[in-house]
Amino acid sequence: MVIDILIEAGVLILVLTALALTCLVLANARPPRGPGR
C-alpha cells in the first residue's frame, strides 16, 4: 500500500539524515585540512 511506501521512505530519509549529521559532526570535530584555511 501507499502507507507502507511512505513509511519506508521516511525511515530511509531519517537514516540518511542521521548519517549526514554524524559525518558533519566528525568533520567539524577534527581539525580542518582544507587548503587556504
Secondary structure by P-SEA (a helix, b strand, c coil): caaaaaaaaaaaaaaaaaaaaaaaaaaaacccccccc
